Amino acid sequence: MRVVLAEDLFLLRDGLVRMLEAFDFEIAAAVESGPELTKALAELRPDVAVVDVRLPPSHTDEGLQCALAARRARPGLPVLVLSQHVEQLYARELLADGNGGVGYLLKDRVFDAAQFIDAVRRVAAGGTAMDPQVIQQLLSRRSAADEPLGALTPREREVLELMAQGRSNAAIAAQLVVTERAIAKHTSNIFGKLDLAVSDDDNRRVLAVLAYLDQGR
């Protein structure tokens, strides 16, 4: 699996390269600036891009904007964004087109090799990998009194958070130590209360839930 990596800090970039290579990823390019990223994504057409939000020359959201431009040129390009802090605007922009694998992780997560590699693979396969802190902040933007989100039970909110991270029903069941059938029932209840169409497409259902949670704010 070919990866284009964009990170301006040399030590972190070198560490990510070594980690990805240790798990049999091929590094098509490892760059440190927005212009280099734009060129690499256009010319090398990787299977997945792992991109720091803030890159030179602007050190604002250069990396994210380059990735979004690449997705417009190549719809469905899998992109995993790394950020130092939770930025809800970045999450909204990344999720906006609802097309192809996307992920948003805090940089702290990369120090857990298993979690980081799982996120890269999930995004490359067309799924989602959303940082739990991002999901929690999106959920907290609506008060418990807001409807219909306020109608969810505590267990349904737990399931929603895990579902929005991109986890399958089987993975949620394993984490909560319940049956997959129970999770399927909770999922059905969640979709019903949020007035969302049931879908077997994990990426679409996550994007739909996140879009609902983030709308109107």
Secondary structure, 3 states (H helix, E strand, C coil): CEEEEECCCHHHHHHHHHHHHHCCCEEEEEECCHHHHHHHHHHHCCCEEEEECCCCCCCCCHHHHHHHHHHHHCCCCCEEEEECCCCHHHHHHHHCCCCCCEEEEEHHHHHCHHHHHHHHHHHHCCCEEECHHHHHHHHHCCCCCCCCHHHCCHHHHHHHHHHHCCCCHHHHHHHHCCCHHHHHHHHHHHHHHCCCCCCCCHHHHHHHHHHHHHCCC
